[in-house]
């Protein structure tokens, strides 16, 4: 006797279920979305061949859950206000932001960036800092960095120096190599400027001391400045090949 299929039909989304849609997308939790490729093309300002070339009968499976896709698709339809992400989890904001960058929806990417920055500022004020959340926001901002984010990246990077390498490796999906090199730069700086350190926490404390005493926050004499090597900055690490 042939085995019966256990495949469960996807549940149509209540809002994104247009009968004239030409793109069919199924979320990771088996929710079906029917959307119009013209809306995504208009929102991104360019054609999206991976989606628009597919016939309406062909289903495309995405790795994101339905709540993330619902928020993202709301950004490409202009018949309702843009989603307010202030009460959303940081995991959801990061996921929506990555979709916005992937499909080139700039207004969605900007709103997500603002929310990620706000979350990162709150995390930096916490004691102790939560490694996973801070590394996740830091990784996202570094992945899609621009000149405006330089100072925010540098400040966040300073607060991650004491995190174990294994912890950083798990959370930094896109920028672990750059972060590891930045950490090595600070290890060298601390050995040159301050007393040797024995633990990662001491590395954090000594680097913070150096940062406070060799940047624009303190006036230095010319003789002092001549004795100081450039302060390691993560934004510089991203710009330079190594």
C-alpha positions, 0 to 999 in steps of 0.5 A: 500500500502506498504511503499517504502524503503528510504534506499540509497545504499552506494557509492563505494569508488574510491580507496578502491573498489577491486573486490577481497576484502574479507572485506566490510565496510560502513562509517558513511556517507554511503561510501563503502570500499572493503579492503583485510583482509590480508593487515590489518593482515600484518600491525598489525602483528596479525590476526583480527578475527572480520573482517577476519571471515566475508564473503565478502558479509556481510557489516560492518558498522563503526562509522567513516566518509569516510575521516577518513577511507580513511586515516586509510586504506591508512596506511595498503596498502604499494603501496602508501606513508603514509598520511601526517597529518600535514594539517588535523584537530585534530579531524581527527588525533584523530579518525585515531589514535584511529582506529590505536590503536584499530586494532593494526597498530603501524606505524599509531599510531606513526604518529598520536601521533607525530601530536597530540603532535605537536598540543598540543604544539601549543595549550599550547602557545595560550592565552587564551588556547582553552579548547575543543581542549587541553582537546581532545589532552590531553585525547588522549595522556593520554589514550594511554600514555607511559613513553615517554609521561610523561612530555608532559602529566604533562605540559598539565595537568597543563594548564587544572586546571582552566577549569570548571568541566563541560567542562572537563567532556564533553571533557575527554571521557577516563580520567575524573576520573584521571583528577578530582583526579589530580585537587583535589591534586592540590587544596590540594597543593595550600591550603598547600603551598600558600594562599587559592584560591577563583576561578579556575583561582587562582588555576591555577596561584598558582599551576603554581607558586608552579610548577615553584618553587618546580621542577627541574627548581630551585635548592632547599636547603635540608631544603627547600626540606624537607618542600615540599611535592611531586608535584602532577603529572598527569602521577603519577596519571595514574600509581597509583590506587585511 
